[in-house]
Amino acid sequence: MTAGDSNSTPLSALEVAEAHFPEQAGKVQHLFLKDETFRSMCEDLAVAVETLTHVARLPDHLRETRRQEYASLVEALVHEIDEALSQSKVVILRRSVGNKPRP
């Protein structure tokens, strides 16, 4: 993945996935690190999102068709990642700040 503008840095695949599923960031991180298939879906999503941001640079006769194609691809990948998240057996437990482990 490369930056199209010298002033912008593309987000990593993990960051893109977390941005789409902020309420499940812990689960996204866990699966990203442990599951090669999930990581691949996130990488594909990051590339599709990055490409979609550059569609405006295409010639007029291609622009709208490519925008629709990549928007559909992003939507399909988000759905696929959502399915993978909902089917995973990962449970993220959080401890309250005031609760400390018992001795």
Secondary structure as the mmCIF struct_conf table of DSSP 4:
data_model
#
loop_
_struct_conf.conf_type_id
_struct_conf.id
_struct_conf.beg_label_comp_id
_struct_conf.beg_label_asym_id
_struct_conf.beg_label_seq_id
_struct_conf.end_label_comp_id
_struct_conf.end_label_asym_id
_struct_conf.end_label_seq_id
BEND BEND1 GLY A 4 ASP A 5
TURN_TY1_P TURN_TY1_P1 SER A 6 ASN A 7
HELX_LH_PP_P HELX_LH_PP_P1 PRO A 10 SER A 12
HELX_RH_AL_P HELX_RH_AL_P1 ALA A 13 HIS A 20
HELX_RH_3T_P HELX_RH_3T_P1 PRO A 22 GLN A 24
HELX_RH_AL_P HELX_RH_AL_P2 ALA A 25 LYS A 34
HELX_RH_AL_P HELX_RH_AL_P3 GLU A 36 THR A 53
TURN_TY1_P TURN_TY1_P2 HIS A 54 HIS A 54
HELX_RH_3T_P HELX_RH_3T_P2 VAL A 55 ARG A 57
BEND BEND2 LEU A 58 LEU A 58
HELX_RH_AL_P HELX_RH_AL_P4 ASP A 60 GLN A 87
TURN_TY1_P TURN_TY1_P3 VAL A 97 GLY A 98
#
